Amino acid sequence: MIATIDDLCSHVAARAGVSRVLAEQATDAVLAGMGGTLTPAGRELVADELPAGLGAVVLAGSALTTPIEDHLLAQGLPRGRARALIASVCRVLVEALSGEAVDALRVGVPAALAALLVAPAETPSGRQHDSIADDNPHAPTRLSSAGGAISGRRHDTLSGGRS
């Protein structure tokens, strides 16, 4: 269980790079939307793992007649920023809730939202894959070792004509 609303919303704010107030508004919108789609047992399970105020938002729920994204757009956020903020809330929920609660969310919410409820990919060593902790985080995409280097291609250039 997360200790306080402030803890969870501060984590969302840090992940999304927004103010704590905006993070709380987004968290409320996401949880209300999710709560409206969950079964009563799913709402209880998720609400029990959240601070009381956020748990109450889940329990009250709201029908998704207005998409979660639209609640954030109404606050003046650009569409891309609203989507990124929703994704941040979902990522924090995955990190904070038990596997059972996250599974209840994945089953109960619309597919587009469920797709955001994923944990970061991890390697057997426990480190996040393709992170700076890897020996060479750019190994799969190194340009210097890519086949068909630019110097080996035939193409027109503005400075040299045909090559």
Beta strands, then each sheet from edge to edge (+ up, - down):
strand 1: 156-157
strand 2: 161-162
sheet 1: 1+ 2-
end
